[in-house]
Every structure is written in structure tokens, then in C-alpha cells.
Amino acid sequence: MITPLIALIMGSESDRPIAEKAIKLLEKLSIPFESKVLSAHRNPKQLEEYIEKCTAEVFIAIAGLSAHLPGFIASRTLKPVIGVPVGAKLGGLDALLSIVQMPRGVPVACVGIDNAENAVLLAAEILALKYPEVAESLKHYRMA
């Protein structure tokens, strides 16, 4: 098995339609990834163990409502975390604000509501600094 470069984490199974957009683009870009459903509220110990053992270099966290997931992950790793707010309630503004209003010292990047594709592209840009094959794949994607 190829070591994943991106860990895609959904806070709940209801986030899967948004995650599927990310998965489709990750496959198109040929970026190795793994996806999990792990909640910061319902199974925090499992999530913490996963973060600790995860070899991926970038996390994408998809979460709605209070959107605690991206911040939880960011507080437990030095790897980049990209939050994708889900428009579950209040048009997604609650999730958006939960992600972008992280306290100083625990940054989380944030893309637009339900915009998992931009999270993948941002993660690819980060990885492209180290992996020429990701840079090449991203270049071809942008030219298409």
C-alpha cells in the first residue's frame, strides 16, 4: 500500500457527500490519501490515537455544526490542517466561524462552505513544495 499524503477526516457519516467531492479530486490528481469518519465529540480518544499514528502530511477535516474537528486535530499535531465547513445548519456560517476563529497559536486553514475541492487543491499546493509529482499533477489540472 502507498503511504497516504493526505488524511481526509469526516466528523460524521452525514459529511460523506462533501467528502466524496474531495475523494474524486484526490483520485484525479493521483494523490495518495486515506479517509476516516472520526468525531471529536463522539470518539475523541480514537481520533487522538489516529492523529498520533497518522503518517499523512496534511489533514483535511470536514465538519458541520460546531465544527470542532479541525481545531481538535490542529491542537494535537504540527501538520497543516485544512477545515471544510459543512452547510448543515445556519447556511454553514456556524461551522465556518468555528473553524476560522481558532485561538492564536493553533491555526487552521479554512476553505469555503462545502468546498472540499478547494481543500484538496490547497493541500496539493502544500505537498507540491516537497513532491514534484504532485506539483506536476496540479499543473496539469490547472491547465485543463
Helices and strands as residue ranges (DSSP letters): E 6-10, G 13-15, H 16-29, E 33-37, H 44-53, E 58-64, H 68-74, E 81-86, G 90-92, H 93-100, E 109-110, H 116-128, H 132-143
